[in-house]
Amino acid sequence: MTNPFQAIQALSNPQQFLTQQLQGRMNQMARQNPQAFQKMQEMTSGKSEGDMKQTCLNLARERGIDINQFASQFGIKL
């Protein structure tokens, strides 16, 4: 985050800032790989937060990724 305005915005309203960042990344993904974006939408449509977490864990496991270890590198406990 190199823009000072973004830093101020993130501190003043972190939820809105994160939502905007996520939306921007999703739009970028949709432009770069529409098929993957459509697949992601199909996999998450109508699912609860718990269902989406389980889907994420399953996809990571299928690809040999320990998502808990990955998250812990960033100080995140799942």
N, C-alpha and C positions, 0 to 999 in steps of 0.2 A: 504494500500500500504506500505509494510514493506521493500521492496527492494529500496535502494537509487538510483539505476540505473533507476528504473521505475519512480521515482519522477523526476529525471532530464529529462528523455524522455518526461514525461507528460508536463513539463514546456516548453521544447524546441519545441515540436510539438504536441499541445493538440489534434488537429483533428485526426492525425494519431494514437495517443495513444488511444483515445476513440473508434476509428474504430477497432483497434486491440482487445481492451477489449470486445467490442460488439461481434466481430467475435468469440472470445474465448467462451463467454457465449452461443452463438448460437450453437456452436459445442458441448458444454457440454449438452445443452438441447436436441440436436439431438441424442446424445448417450444415455441419461437417459430416454427419452420418445419419441421415433421416431414417434408415432402416433400423439402426440400433436404438434411436430415440423412440420409434414406434414400438419396438419390442419392449423397451423399458416401460412405456406407458401401459402396454397390455399387461405386463407383469405386476404393476402396482395399482392398477385401476380397481377401486372398490375394496382395497385391503386396509386393514387397521394398521396402526403403528407396529404392533406386535407381529402381525403377519409380514409386514415389510422387513422388519428386523430379521425374522427367521429366513425370509427369502435371501436377504443379503448374506447371512451366515452360510446358507446352503451353497450359494453361488461361489463364495470365497473358498469354502471347503472343497468344492468340485475342482477348483483351479489350484489347489494346494496352498492356499493362503490362510494363515492363522490371523484372522481379523482382530482378535484380541491383542495379539502381539503387535500387529501393525498400529492399532490405536494407542497402545501403551507408549509407543515411540513419541507420541504427541501429548502424552500426559492425560490421555482419555481412558477412562475405565468403562467398559461396556457391561 
